[in-house]
Amino acid sequence: MSVSLPAIALLFDSFRSLRASRQKERLGRMQGLLEAMSGRASRPAGFNTLALCQVGTDEVRHSAILAWLLDPSQGHGQGSRFLAAFLDASGIPSALAGPRCHVKTEFAGKESVVDILVYRRKELVVYVENKVLSAEGDEQTDREFRDMRTLGAGLLVPEG
């Protein structure tokens, strides 16, 4: 039995259409559930998202998750919302959050390595030192600050 190429193409098109319609149906049901749960959801005492993700006390993994959330270009679908909230909570104008922000992990300066770096050329340099179990190293904050000041000057970020 021989099957023609147009028949195979038609069969694949049918499968794609069926998959797309089922996907739309599933997404519609999920949206309905989210709307029904809106305002009712609460977080149990002691709930820990990182424990749920089984990352334990791995500082590098924690930093990767935080950086992913802070990076507007990542696939979490929230754009700059997380970064804007972080900047706002840090006393930095949330208007600086946006697609021109860059987020890096394990950024090596001349004297230090910072866990998470957020920068926007000519406007912003922020770093996060993520501590899970380890203690701060000798003069660690001073070394990081000097490296970030040098980076900021190179990015033409005004001091202040």
Disulfide bonds with the S-S distance in Angstrom:
none
